[in-house]
Amino acid sequence: MPERTDTEEMGHCGAAEVVVSGLSGRLPESDNIAEFREHLINGDDMITDDDRRWEPGEYKRCLLH
């Protein structure tokens, strides 16, 4: 009978299990992930042209460099 390798002893994935237990981020025009999902499903336009996140024109200036 052949010897078992370390990978076989660890299980089918060959590594320790990893759990992702949270999510964080800034979502456009949404207070939470559920609201963001609804915007996506409804096809809502979430693009804004104001200075809530960046100075007006900042994005266009970055594209020129």
mmCIF file of the N, C-alpha and C atoms, coordinates in Angstrom:
data_MODEL
# 
_entry.id   MODEL 
# 
loop_
_atom_site.group_PDB 
_atom_site.id 
_atom_site.type_symbol 
_atom_site.label_atom_id 
_atom_site.label_alt_id 
_atom_site.label_comp_id 
_atom_site.label_asym_id 
_atom_site.label_entity_id 
_atom_site.label_seq_id 
_atom_site.pdbx_PDB_ins_code 
_atom_site.Cartn_x 
_atom_site.Cartn_y 
_atom_site.Cartn_z 
_atom_site.occupancy 
_atom_site.B_iso_or_equiv 
_atom_site.pdbx_formal_charge 
_atom_site.auth_seq_id 
_atom_site.auth_comp_id 
_atom_site.auth_asym_id 
_atom_site.auth_atom_id 
_atom_site.pdbx_PDB_model_num 
ATOM 1   N N  . MET A 1 1  ? 0.843   -1.182 0.000   1.00 0.00 ? 1  MET A N  1 
ATOM 2   C CA . MET A 1 1  ? 0.000   0.000  0.000   1.00 0.00 ? 1  MET A CA 1 
ATOM 3   C C  . MET A 1 1  ? 0.889   1.246  0.000   1.00 0.00 ? 1  MET A C  1 
ATOM 4   N N  . PRO A 1 2  ? 0.621   2.232  -0.889  1.00 0.00 ? 2  PRO A N  1 
ATOM 5   C CA . PRO A 1 2  ? 1.451   3.440  -0.930  1.00 0.00 ? 2  PRO A CA 1 
ATOM 6   C C  . PRO A 1 2  ? 1.234   4.315  0.306   1.00 0.00 ? 2  PRO A C  1 
ATOM 7   N N  . GLU A 1 3  ? 2.279   5.070  0.651   1.00 0.00 ? 3  GLU A N  1 
ATOM 8   C CA . GLU A 1 3  ? 2.186   5.967  1.806   1.00 0.00 ? 3  GLU A CA 1 
ATOM 9   C C  . GLU A 1 3  ? 1.301   7.172  1.483   1.00 0.00 ? 3  GLU A C  1 
ATOM 10  N N  . ARG A 1 4  ? 0.601   7.663  2.494   1.00 0.00 ? 4  ARG A N  1 
ATOM 11  C CA . ARG A 1 4  ? -0.228  8.872  2.310   1.00 0.00 ? 4  ARG A CA 1 
ATOM 12  C C  . ARG A 1 4  ? 0.658   10.103 2.349   1.00 0.00 ? 4  ARG A C  1 
ATOM 13  N N  . THR A 1 5  ? 0.330   11.073 1.558   1.00 0.00 ? 5  THR A N  1 
ATOM 14  C CA . THR A 1 5  ? 1.085   12.328 1.570   1.00 0.00 ? 5  THR A CA 1 
ATOM 15  C C  . THR A 1 5  ? 0.449   13.298 2.555   1.00 0.00 ? 5  THR A C  1 
ATOM 16  N N  . ASP A 1 6  ? 1.167   14.365 2.902   1.00 0.00 ? 6  ASP A N  1 
ATOM 17  C CA . ASP A 1 6  ? 0.628   15.389 3.801   1.00 0.00 ? 6  ASP A CA 1 
ATOM 18  C C  . ASP A 1 6  ? -0.648  15.994 3.227   1.00 0.00 ? 6  ASP A C  1 
ATOM 19  N N  . THR A 1 7  ? -0.709  16.185 1.924   1.00 0.00 ? 7  THR A N  1 
ATOM 20  C CA . THR A 1 7  ? -1.883  16.783 1.289   1.00 0.00 ? 7  THR A CA 1 
ATOM 21  C C  . THR A 1 7  ? -3.106  15.897 1.474   1.00 0.00 ? 7  THR A C  1 
ATOM 22  N N  . GLU A 1 8  ? -2.942  14.613 1.345   1.00 0.00 ? 8  GLU A N  1 
ATOM 23  C CA . GLU A 1 8  ? -4.067  13.684 1.525   1.00 0.00 ? 8  GLU A CA 1 
ATOM 24  C C  . GLU A 1 8  ? -4.578  13.701 2.962   1.00 0.00 ? 8  GLU A C  1 
ATOM 25  N N  . GLU A 1 9  ? -3.675  13.873 3.909   1.00 0.00 ? 9  GLU A N  1 
ATOM 26  C CA . GLU A 1 9  ? -4.080  13.900 5.309   1.00 0.00 ? 9  GLU A CA 1 
ATOM 27  C C  . GLU A 1 9  ? -4.824  15.181 5.656   1.00 0.00 ? 9  GLU A C  1 
ATOM 28  N N  . MET A 1 10 ? -4.598  16.270 4.931   1.00 0.00 ? 10 MET A N  1 
ATOM 29  C CA . MET A 1 10 ? -5.231  17.548 5.215   1.00 0.00 ? 10 MET A CA 1 
ATOM 30  C C  . MET A 1 10 ? -6.651  17.622 4.666   1.00 0.00 ? 10 MET A C  1 
ATOM 31  N N  . GLY A 1 11 ? -7.039  16.732 3.811   1.00 0.00 ? 11 GLY A N  1 
ATOM 32  C CA . GLY A 1 11 ? -8.383  16.765 3.245   1.00 0.00 ? 11 GLY A CA 1 
ATOM 33  C C  . GLY A 1 11 ? -8.352  17.067 1.763   1.00 0.00 ? 11 GLY A C  1 
ATOM 34  N N  . HIS A 1 12 ? -9.536  17.251 1.195   1.00 0.00 ? 12 HIS A N  1 
ATOM 35  C CA . HIS A 1 12 ? -9.667  17.393 -0.256  1.00 0.00 ? 12 HIS A CA 1 
ATOM 36  C C  . HIS A 1 12 ? -9.075  18.686 -0.799  1.00 0.00 ? 12 HIS A C  1 
ATOM 37  N N  . CYS A 1 13 ? -9.027  19.764 -0.001  1.00 0.00 ? 13 CYS A N  1 
ATOM 38  C CA . CYS A 1 13 ? -8.555  21.037 -0.552  1.00 0.00 ? 13 CYS A CA 1 
ATOM 39  C C  . CYS A 1 13 ? -7.052  21.192 -0.436  1.00 0.00 ? 13 CYS A C  1 
ATOM 40  N N  . GLY A 1 14 ? -6.414  20.430 0.417   1.00 0.00 ? 14 GLY A N  1 
ATOM 41  C CA . GLY A 1 14 ? -4.970  20.490 0.519   1.00 0.00 ? 14 GLY A CA 1 
ATOM 42  C C  . GLY A 1 14 ? -4.455  21.682 1.310   1.00 0.00 ? 14 GLY A C  1 
ATOM 43  N N  . ALA A 1 15 ? -5.329  22.420 1.988   1.00 0.00 ? 15 ALA A N  1 
ATOM 44  C CA . ALA A 1 15 ? -4.910  23.566 2.778   1.00 0.00 ? 15 ALA A CA 1 
ATOM 45  C C  . ALA A 1 15 ? -5.917  23.809 3.893   1.00 0.00 ? 15 ALA A C  1 
ATOM 46  N N  . ALA A 1 16 ? -5.556  24.696 4.781   1.00 0.00 ? 16 ALA A N  1 
ATOM 47  C CA . ALA A 1 16 ? -6.471  25.049 5.868   1.00 0.00 ? 16 ALA A CA 1 
ATOM 48  C C  . ALA A 1 16 ? -7.672  25.798 5.298   1.00 0.00 ? 16 ALA A C  1 
ATOM 49  N N  . GLU A 1 17 ? -8.814  25.674 5.956   1.00 0.00 ? 17 GLU A N  1 
ATOM 50  C CA . GLU A 1 17 ? -10.012 26.368 5.501   1.00 0.00 ? 17 GLU A CA 1 
ATOM 51  C C  . GLU A 1 17 ? -9.928  27.846 5.857   1.00 0.00 ? 17 GLU A C  1 
ATOM 52  N N  . VAL A 1 18 ? -10.543 28.685 5.034   1.00 0.00 ? 18 VAL A N  1 
ATOM 53  C CA . VAL A 1 18 ? -10.566 30.125 5.251   1.00 0.00 ? 18 VAL A CA 1 
ATOM 54  C C  . VAL A 1 18 ? -12.014 30.578 5.236   1.00 0.00 ? 18 VAL A C  1 
ATOM 55  N N  . VAL A 1 19 ? -12.374 31.450 6.178   1.00 0.00 ? 19 VAL A N  1 
ATOM 56  C CA . VAL A 1 19 ? -13.732 31.973 6.261   1.00 0.00 ? 19 VAL A CA 1 
ATOM 57  C C  . VAL A 1 19 ? -13.687 33.483 6.057   1.00 0.00 ? 19 VAL A C  1 
ATOM 58  N N  . VAL A 1 20 ? -14.506 33.987 5.131   1.00 0.00 ? 20 VAL A N  1 
ATOM 59  C CA . VAL A 1 20 ? -14.672 35.421 4.953   1.00 0.00 ? 20 VAL A CA 1 
ATOM 60  C C  . VAL A 1 20 ? -15.918 35.794 5.733   1.00 0.00 ? 20 VAL A C  1 
ATOM 61  N N  . SER A 1 21 ? -15.746 36.608 6.764   1.00 0.00 ? 21 SER A N  1 
ATOM 62  C CA . SER A 1 21 ? -16.872 36.860 7.666   1.00 0.00 ? 21 SER A CA 1 
ATOM 63  C C  . SER A 1 21 ? -17.452 38.265 7.570   1.00 0.00 ? 21 SER A C  1 
ATOM 64  N N  . GLY A 1 22 ? -17.000 39.061 6.614   1.00 0.00 ? 22 GLY A N  1 
ATOM 65  C CA . GLY A 1 22 ? -17.539 40.409 6.514   1.00 0.00 ? 22 GLY A CA 1 
ATOM 66  C C  . GLY A 1 22 ? -17.225 41.050 5.184   1.00 0.00 ? 22 GLY A C  1 
ATOM 67  N N  . LEU A 1 23 ? -17.829 42.192 4.985   1.00 0.00 ? 23 LEU A N  1 
ATOM 68  C CA . LEU A 1 23 ? -17.649 42.939 3.747   1.00 0.00 ? 23 LEU A CA 1 
ATOM 69  C C  . LEU A 1 23 ? -17.663 44.410 4.102   1.00 0.00 ? 23 LEU A C  1 
ATOM 70  N N  . SER A 1 24 ? -16.767 45.170 3.522   1.00 0.00 ? 24 SER A N  1 
ATOM 71  C CA . SER A 1 24 ? -16.726 46.597 3.778   1.00 0.00 ? 24 SER A CA 1 
ATOM 72  C C  . SER A 1 24 ? -16.441 47.313 2.470   1.00 0.00 ? 24 SER A C  1 
ATOM 73  N N  . GLY A 1 25 ? -17.019 48.479 2.323   1.00 0.00 ? 25 GLY A N  1 
ATOM 74  C CA . GLY A 1 25 ? -16.752 49.251 1.120   1.00 0.00 ? 25 GLY A CA 1 
ATOM 75  C C  . GLY A 1 25 ? -17.687 50.443 1.009   1.00 0.00 ? 25 GLY A C  1 
ATOM 76  N N  . ARG A 1 26 ? -17.423 51.288 0.034   1.00 0.00 ? 26 ARG A N  1 
ATOM 77  C CA . ARG A 1 26 ? -18.288 52.415 -0.262  1.00 0.00 ? 26 ARG A CA 1 
ATOM 78  C C  . ARG A 1 26 ? -19.014 52.102 -1.549  1.00 0.00 ? 26 ARG A C  1 
ATOM 79  N N  . LEU A 1 27 ? -20.312 52.112 -1.483  1.00 0.00 ? 27 LEU A N  1 
ATOM 80  C CA . LEU A 1 27 ? -21.135 51.741 -2.624  1.00 0.00 ? 27 LEU A CA 1 
ATOM 81  C C  . LEU A 1 27 ? -21.864 52.985 -3.134  1.00 0.00 ? 27 LEU A C  1 
ATOM 82  N N  . PRO A 1 28 ? -21.847 53.239 -4.433  1.00 0.00 ? 28 PRO A N  1 
ATOM 83  C CA . PRO A 1 28 ? -22.448 54.459 -4.967  1.00 0.00 ? 28 PRO A CA 1 
ATOM 84  C C  . PRO A 1 28 ? -23.950 54.543 -4.713  1.00 0.00 ? 28 PRO A C  1 
ATOM 85  N N  . GLU A 1 29 ? -24.376 55.686 -4.199  1.00 0.00 ? 29 GLU A N  1 
ATOM 86  C CA . GLU A 1 29 ? -25.792 55.995 -3.980  1.00 0.00 ? 29 GLU A CA 1 
ATOM 87  C C  . GLU A 1 29 ? -26.512 54.957 -3.123  1.00 0.00 ? 29 GLU A C  1 
ATOM 88  N N  . SER A 1 30 ? -25.769 54.263 -2.247  1.00 0.00 ? 30 SER A N  1 
ATOM 89  C CA . SER A 1 30 ? -26.357 53.194 -1.430  1.00 0.00 ? 30 SER A CA 1 
ATOM 90  C C  . SER A 1 30 ? -25.800 53.237 -0.022  1.00 0.00 ? 30 SER A C  1 
ATOM 91  N N  . ASP A 1 31 ? -26.664 52.952 0.955   1.00 0.00 ? 31 ASP A N  1 
ATOM 92  C CA . ASP A 1 31 ? -26.239 52.897 2.352   1.00 0.00 ? 31 ASP A CA 1 
ATOM 93  C C  . ASP A 1 31 ? -25.796 51.500 2.775   1.00 0.00 ? 31 ASP A C  1 
ATOM 94  N N  . ASN A 1 32 ? -26.145 50.486 1.984   1.00 0.00 ? 32 ASN A N  1 
ATOM 95  C CA . ASN A 1 32 ? -25.765 49.116 2.327   1.00 0.00 ? 32 ASN A CA 1 
ATOM 96  C C  . ASN A 1 32 ? -25.785 48.254 1.061   1.00 0.00 ? 32 ASN A C  1 
ATOM 97  N N  . ILE A 1 33 ? -25.347 47.011 1.201   1.00 0.00 ? 33 ILE A N  1 
ATOM 98  C CA . ILE A 1 33 ? -25.225 46.118 0.051   1.00 0.00 ? 33 ILE A CA 1 
ATOM 99  C C  . ILE A 1 33 ? -26.592 45.769 -0.547  1.00 0.00 ? 33 ILE A C  1 
ATOM 100 N N  . ALA A 1 34 ? -27.619 45.675 0.290   1.00 0.00 ? 34 ALA A N  1 
ATOM 101 C CA . ALA A 1 34 ? -28.959 45.353 -0.214  1.00 0.00 ? 34 ALA A CA 1 
ATOM 102 C C  . ALA A 1 34 ? -29.489 46.492 -1.092  1.00 0.00 ? 34 ALA A C  1 
ATOM 103 N N  . GLU A 1 35 ? -29.276 47.725 -0.653  1.00 0.00 ? 35 GLU A N  1 
ATOM 104 C CA . GLU A 1 35 ? -29.717 48.877 -1.443  1.00 0.00 ? 35 GLU A CA 1 
ATOM 105 C C  . GLU A 1 35 ? -28.934 48.964 -2.758  1.00 0.00 ? 35 GLU A C  1 
ATOM 106 N N  . PHE A 1 36 ? -27.629 48.691 -2.697  1.00 0.00 ? 36 PHE A N  1 
ATOM 107 C CA . PHE A 1 36 ? -26.801 48.695 -3.908  1.00 0.00 ? 36 PHE A CA 1 
ATOM 108 C C  . PHE A 1 36 ? -27.303 47.634 -4.892  1.00 0.00 ? 36 PHE A C  1 
ATOM 109 N N  . ARG A 1 37 ? -27.626 46.448 -4.385  1.00 0.00 ? 37 ARG A N  1 
ATOM 110 C CA . ARG A 1 37 ? -28.146 45.364 -5.228  1.00 0.00 ? 37 ARG A CA 1 
ATOM 111 C C  . ARG A 1 37 ? -29.434 45.798 -5.933  1.00 0.00 ? 37 ARG A C  1 
ATOM 112 N N  . GLU A 1 38 ? -30.316 46.446 -5.197  1.00 0.00 ? 38 GLU A N  1 
ATOM 113 C CA . GLU A 1 38 ? -31.572 46.908 -5.789  1.00 0.00 ? 38 GLU A CA 1 
ATOM 114 C C  . GLU A 1 38 ? -31.324 47.932 -6.895  1.00 0.00 ? 38 GLU A C  1 
ATOM 115 N N  . HIS A 1 39 ? -30.373 48.831 -6.668  1.00 0.00 ? 39 HIS A N  1 
ATOM 116 C CA . HIS A 1 39 ? -30.018 49.803 -7.711  1.00 0.00 ? 39 HIS A CA 1 
ATOM 117 C C  . HIS A 1 39 ? -29.541 49.080 -8.976  1.00 0.00 ? 39 HIS A C  1 
ATOM 118 N N  . LEU A 1 40 ? -28.706 48.057 -8.788  1.00 0.00 ? 40 LEU A N  1 
ATOM 119 C CA . LEU A 1 40 ? -28.194 47.307 -9.941  1.00 0.00 ? 40 LEU A CA 1 
ATOM 120 C C  . LEU A 1 40 ? -29.318 46.581 -10.667 1.00 0.00 ? 40 LEU A C  1 
ATOM 121 N N  . ILE A 1 41 ? -30.179 45.920 -9.920  1.00 0.00 ? 41 ILE A N  1 
ATOM 122 C CA . ILE A 1 41 ? -31.289 45.176 -10.523 1.00 0.00 ? 41 ILE A CA 1 
ATOM 123 C C  . ILE A 1 41 ? -32.223 46.107 -11.286 1.00 0.00 ? 41 ILE A C  1 
ATOM 124 N N  . ASN A 1 42 ? -32.476 47.298 -10.724 1.00 0.00 ? 42 ASN A N  1 
ATOM 125 C CA . ASN A 1 42 ? -33.380 48.265 -11.356 1.00 0.00 ? 42 ASN A CA 1 
ATOM 126 C C  . ASN A 1 42 ? -32.735 49.025 -12.509 1.00 0.00 ? 42 ASN A C  1 
ATOM 127 N N  . GLY A 1 43 ? -31.428 48.868 -12.678 1.00 0.00 ? 43 GLY A N  1 
ATOM 128 C CA . GLY A 1 43 ? -30.735 49.586 -13.742 1.00 0.00 ? 43 GLY A CA 1 
ATOM 129 C C  . GLY A 1 43 ? -30.599 51.072 -13.456 1.00 0.00 ? 43 GLY A C  1 
ATOM 130 N N  . ASP A 1 44 ? -30.593 51.448 -12.168 1.00 0.00 ? 44 ASP A N  1 
ATOM 131 C CA . ASP A 1 44 ? -30.490 52.853 -11.783 1.00 0.00 ? 44 ASP A CA 1 
ATOM 132 C C  . ASP A 1 44 ? -29.137 53.442 -12.176 1.00 0.00 ? 44 ASP A C  1 
ATOM 133 N N  . ASP A 1 45 ? -29.159 54.705 -12.590 1.00 0.00 ? 45 ASP A N  1 
ATOM 134 C CA . ASP A 1 45 ? -27.937 55.438 -12.906 1.00 0.00 ? 45 ASP A CA 1 
ATOM 135 C C  . ASP A 1 45 ? -27.372 55.974 -11.592 1.00 0.00 ? 45 ASP A C  1 
ATOM 136 N N  . MET A 1 46 ? -26.221 55.474 -11.176 1.00 0.00 ? 46 MET A N  1 
ATOM 137 C CA . MET A 1 46 ? -25.625 55.884 -9.910  1.00 0.00 ? 46 MET A CA 1 
ATOM 138 C C  . MET A 1 46 ? -24.432 56.794 -10.097 1.00 0.00 ? 46 MET A C  1 
ATOM 139 N N  . ILE A 1 47 ? -24.218 57.277 -11.314 1.00 0.00 ? 47 ILE A N  1 
ATOM 140 C CA . ILE A 1 47 ? -23.114 58.187 -11.595 1.00 0.00 ? 47 ILE A CA 1 
ATOM 141 C C  . ILE A 1 47 ? -23.530 59.593 -11.219 1.00 0.00 ? 47 ILE A C  1 
ATOM 142 N N  . THR A 1 48 ? -22.696 60.257 -10.430 1.00 0.00 ? 48 THR A N  1 
ATOM 143 C CA . THR A 1 48 ? -22.986 61.616 -10.002 1.00 0.00 ? 48 THR A CA 1 
ATOM 144 C C  . THR A 1 48 ? -21.906 62.564 -10.507 1.00 0.00 ? 48 THR A C  1 
ATOM 145 N N  . ASP A 1 49 ? -22.259 63.819 -10.619 1.00 0.00 ? 49 ASP A N  1 
ATOM 146 C CA . ASP A 1 49 ? -21.307 64.838 -11.052 1.00 0.00 ? 49 ASP A CA 1 
ATOM 147 C C  . ASP A 1 49 ? -21.244 65.919 -9.974  1.00 0.00 ? 49 ASP A C  1 
ATOM 148 N N  . ASP A 1 50 ? -20.794 65.512 -8.785  1.00 0.00 ? 50 ASP A N  1 
ATOM 149 C CA . ASP A 1 50 ? -20.685 66.454 -7.678  1.00 0.00 ? 50 ASP A CA 1 
ATOM 150 C C  . ASP A 1 50 ? -19.368 66.196 -6.953  1.00 0.00 ? 50 ASP A C  1 
ATOM 151 N N  . ASP A 1 51 ? -19.142 66.889 -5.854  1.00 0.00 ? 51 ASP A N  1 
ATOM 152 C CA . ASP A 1 51 ? -17.860 66.775 -5.151  1.00 0.00 ? 51 ASP A CA 1 
ATOM 153 C C  . ASP A 1 51 ? -17.968 65.994 -3.841  1.00 0.00 ? 51 ASP A C  1 
ATOM 154 N N  . ARG A 1 52 ? -18.893 65.036 -3.762  1.00 0.00 ? 52 ARG A N  1 
ATOM 155 C CA . ARG A 1 52 ? -19.019 64.239 -2.540  1.00 0.00 ? 52 ARG A CA 1 
ATOM 156 C C  . ARG A 1 52 ? -17.802 63.349 -2.304  1.00 0.00 ? 52 ARG A C  1 
ATOM 157 N N  . ARG A 1 53 ? -17.166 62.895 -3.364  1.00 0.00 ? 53 ARG A N  1 
ATOM 158 C CA . ARG A 1 53 ? -15.997 62.013 -3.196  1.00 0.00 ? 53 ARG A CA 1 
ATOM 159 C C  . ARG A 1 53 ? -14.717 62.642 -3.717  1.00 0.00 ? 53 ARG A C  1 
ATOM 160 N N  . TRP A 1 54 ? -14.790 63.324 -4.843  1.00 0.00 ? 54 TRP A N  1 
ATOM 161 C CA . TRP A 1 54 ? -13.616 63.947 -5.439  1.00 0.00 ? 54 TRP A CA 1 
ATOM 162 C C  . TRP A 1 54 ? -13.975 65.346 -5.909  1.00 0.00 ? 54 TRP A C  1 
ATOM 163 N N  . GLU A 1 55 ? -12.961 66.158 -6.044  1.00 0.00 ? 55 GLU A N  1 
ATOM 164 C CA . GLU A 1 55 ? -13.161 67.492 -6.600  1.00 0.00 ? 55 GLU A CA 1 
ATOM 165 C C  . GLU A 1 55 ? -13.652 67.355 -8.039  1.00 0.00 ? 55 GLU A C  1 
ATOM 166 N N  . PRO A 1 56 ? -14.574 68.225 -8.462  1.00 0.00 ? 56 PRO A N  1 
ATOM 167 C CA . PRO A 1 56 ? -15.040 68.172 -9.861  1.00 0.00 ? 56 PRO A CA 1 
ATOM 168 C C  . PRO A 1 56 ? -13.860 68.260 -10.830 1.00 0.00 ? 56 PRO A C  1 
ATOM 169 N N  . GLY A 1 57 ? -13.837 67.396 -11.823 1.00 0.00 ? 57 GLY A N  1 
ATOM 170 C CA . GLY A 1 57 ? -12.766 67.373 -12.816 1.00 0.00 ? 57 GLY A CA 1 
ATOM 171 C C  . GLY A 1 57 ? -11.572 66.514 -12.447 1.00 0.00 ? 57 GLY A C  1 
ATOM 172 N N  . GLU A 1 58 ? -11.508 66.018 -11.228 1.00 0.00 ? 58 GLU A N  1 
ATOM 173 C CA . GLU A 1 58 ? -10.364 65.217 -10.786 1.00 0.00 ? 58 GLU A CA 1 
ATOM 174 C C  . GLU A 1 58 ? -10.200 63.959 -11.636 1.00 0.00 ? 58 GLU A C  1 
ATOM 175 N N  . TYR A 1 59 ? -11.293 63.266 -11.938 1.00 0.00 ? 59 TYR A N  1 
ATOM 176 C CA . TYR A 1 59 ? -11.217 62.042 -12.730 1.00 0.00 ? 59 TYR A CA 1 
ATOM 177 C C  . TYR A 1 59 ? -10.693 62.327 -14.117 1.00 0.00 ? 59 TYR A C  1 
ATOM 178 N N  . LYS A 1 60 ? -11.188 63.357 -14.748 1.00 0.00 ? 60 LYS A N  1 
ATOM 179 C CA . LYS A 1 60 ? -10.741 63.684 -16.105 1.00 0.00 ? 60 LYS A CA 1 
ATOM 180 C C  . LYS A 1 60 ? -9.270  64.082 -16.092 1.00 0.00 ? 60 LYS A C  1 
ATOM 181 N N  . ARG A 1 61 ? -8.821  64.777 -15.052 1.00 0.00 ? 61 ARG A N  1 
ATOM 182 C CA . ARG A 1 61 ? -7.414  65.183 -14.978 1.00 0.00 ? 61 ARG A CA 1 
ATOM 183 C C  . ARG A 1 61 ? -6.524  63.943 -14.876 1.00 0.00 ? 61 ARG A C  1 
ATOM 184 N N  . CYS A 1 62 ? -6.949  62.924 -14.137 1.00 0.00 ? 62 CYS A N  1 
ATOM 185 C CA . CYS A 1 62 ? -6.160  61.694 -14.013 1.00 0.00 ? 62 CYS A CA 1 
ATOM 186 C C  . CYS A 1 62 ? -6.053  60.958 -15.339 1.00 0.00 ? 62 CYS A C  1 
ATOM 187 N N  . LEU A 1 63 ? -7.097  61.026 -16.165 1.00 0.00 ? 63 LEU A N  1 
ATOM 188 C CA . LEU A 1 63 ? -7.069  60.346 -17.459 1.00 0.00 ? 63 LEU A CA 1 
ATOM 189 C C  . LEU A 1 63 ? -6.067  60.991 -18.414 1.00 0.00 ? 63 LEU A C  1 
ATOM 190 N N  . LEU A 1 64 ? -5.772  62.263 -18.236 1.00 0.00 ? 64 LEU A N  1 
ATOM 191 C CA . LEU A 1 64 ? -4.873  62.974 -19.147 1.00 0.00 ? 64 LEU A CA 1 
ATOM 192 C C  . LEU A 1 64 ? -3.411  62.654 -18.874 1.00 0.00 ? 64 LEU A C  1 
ATOM 193 N N  . HIS A 1 65 ? -3.080  62.135 -17.697 1.00 0.00 ? 65 HIS A N  1 
ATOM 194 C CA . HIS A 1 65 ? -1.671  61.854 -17.362 1.00 0.00 ? 65 HIS A CA 1 
ATOM 195 C C  . HIS A 1 65 ? -1.252  60.491 -17.739 1.00 0.00 ? 65 HIS A C  1 
# 
